[in-house]
Structure formats: C-alpha cells, structure tokens
C-alpha cells in the first residue's frame, strides 16, 4: 500500500514538473538586447510577459514570476502598455519571436529577473 501511494505521489510530482517548461528551449549562447514599446503585458503565474514592438517585429518576452518581479521592484504598473523598455535575454530556439528576459530596464530602473 505504501509503495502504491509513493508511486502515485511521484507520478503527480513528475507530471507537474514536466508541465512547467524548462529553460533549455532558449539559446544562452545568442544573447540579444531589444528596445521597444510594450503593446501588451501580463503580470501572472507562472511567468509575466510583455509583447514588445521593436523596429522590425513584435516579440513575446517571457519575464519572471510576479512574486520575483515585485520583490525586485518591478511593479505591475511599470509594464503598462505604451511604456518604452529595453530587455536583455535569450531567444527561443524554435519560436523566432520569443525571448526569455534576464533583465529589463524601464526608465532608469534596471531589474534583474533571474
């Protein structure tokens, strides 16, 4: 009975862990810096995001979880539509318009996200 319970618990944990994507889908060997205007933002679990309009295209920029952003001083209102920001991060290997941000600059405020 204990083994069955343990197996069930482990399978639930494994399923939950696999549901959350890993960072290996982003290419840390190709860092990029983007500057643009926020067209949309989300301050939600598991990660916040902004849609960033740059000179040549619109990017989906994956941010940190809301709790981490808040703890590091990046309040929700700083990600308002229309704000100009600069992000530094790593592009997704298979999604040409997606970037995982390591840091974001809003005005003169730089926030490390990882």
C-alpha positions as CSV (number, residue, x, y, z in Angstrom):
1,X,0.0,0.0,0.0
2,X,2.8,2.4,0.9
3,X,4.5,1.7,-2.5
4,X,1.3,2.4,-4.4
5,X,0.9,5.7,-2.6
6,X,4.5,6.6,-3.2
7,X,4.2,5.8,-6.9
8,X,1.1,7.9,-7.2
9,X,2.7,10.9,-5.4
10,X,5.8,10.6,-7.6
11,X,3.8,10.4,-10.8
12,X,1.9,13.6,-9.8
13,X,5.1,15.4,-9.0
14,X,6.7,14.3,-12.3
15,X,3.6,15.4,-14.3
16,X,3.6,18.8,-12.6
17,X,7.3,19.2,-13.2
18,X,7.1,18.3,-16.9
19,X,4.1,20.7,-17.3
20,X,6.4,23.6,-16.5
21,X,8.7,24.2,-19.4
22,X,12.5,24.2,-18.9
23,X,14.8,26.9,-20.0
24,X,16.7,24.7,-22.4
25,X,14.4,25.9,-25.2
26,X,16.3,29.3,-25.1
27,X,19.7,29.8,-26.6
28,X,22.0,31.3,-23.9
29,X,24.8,31.4,-26.5
30,X,22.9,34.1,-28.5
31,X,22.1,36.9,-26.1
32,X,20.1,39.8,-27.5
33,X,19.1,43.2,-26.4
34,X,15.8,44.6,-27.6
35,X,14.3,48.1,-27.1
36,X,10.8,48.8,-28.0
37,X,7.3,49.7,-26.8
38,X,5.0,47.5,-24.7
39,X,1.9,46.5,-26.7
40,X,0.5,44.1,-24.1
41,X,1.6,42.8,-20.7
42,X,0.7,40.1,-18.3
43,X,1.7,40.0,-14.6
44,X,0.6,36.4,-14.0
45,X,1.8,32.9,-13.0
46,X,3.8,31.1,-13.9
47,X,5.7,34.0,-15.7
48,X,4.9,37.5,-16.6
49,X,5.3,38.6,-20.2
50,X,5.3,41.7,-22.5
51,X,4.6,41.9,-26.2
52,X,7.3,44.3,-27.3
53,X,7.1,46.2,-30.6
54,X,10.6,46.8,-31.9
55,X,11.7,48.5,-35.1
56,X,11.5,45.3,-37.1
57,X,8.9,43.0,-35.3
58,X,6.9,42.2,-32.3
59,X,8.4,39.9,-29.6
60,X,6.8,37.9,-26.9
61,X,9.2,38.5,-23.9
62,X,8.9,36.0,-21.1
63,X,9.6,37.6,-17.7
64,X,10.0,36.2,-14.2
65,X,7.2,35.1,-11.9
66,X,5.2,38.1,-10.5
67,X,6.4,37.5,-6.9
68,X,10.1,37.8,-8.0
69,X,9.4,40.9,-10.1
70,X,7.6,42.5,-7.2
71,X,10.4,41.6,-4.7
72,X,12.9,43.1,-7.1
73,X,11.0,46.3,-7.6
74,X,9.3,45.7,-10.9
75,X,5.7,46.7,-10.2
76,X,2.9,45.8,-12.4
77,X,2.3,49.4,-13.4
78,X,5.8,49.7,-14.8
79,X,4.8,47.2,-17.5
80,X,2.0,49.5,-18.8
81,X,1.1,49.5,-22.5
82,X,2.9,52.3,-24.2
83,X,6.0,52.2,-22.0
84,X,9.4,52.0,-23.7
85,X,11.6,49.3,-22.3
86,X,14.9,47.5,-23.0
87,X,15.3,43.8,-22.3
88,X,18.3,41.6,-22.4
89,X,17.8,37.9,-22.8
90,X,18.0,34.7,-24.8
91,X,15.9,33.9,-27.9
92,X,13.8,30.8,-28.1
93,X,15.4,28.1,-30.3
94,X,12.2,27.3,-32.2
95,X,10.0,30.4,-31.9
96,X,11.5,33.2,-33.8
97,X,9.7,36.0,-32.0
98,X,10.2,34.8,-28.4
99,X,12.8,35.9,-25.9
100,X,13.4,34.9,-22.2
101,X,14.4,38.1,-20.4
102,X,17.3,38.1,-17.9
103,X,16.9,41.8,-17.2
104,X,14.5,44.6,-18.1
105,X,15.1,48.4,-18.0
106,X,12.1,50.6,-17.6
107,X,13.0,54.3,-17.5
108,X,16.2,54.4,-15.4
109,X,15.2,51.3,-13.3
110,X,17.1,48.1,-14.2
111,X,15.6,44.9,-12.8
112,X,17.5,41.5,-12.8
113,X,14.9,38.8,-13.4
114,X,16.9,35.6,-12.8
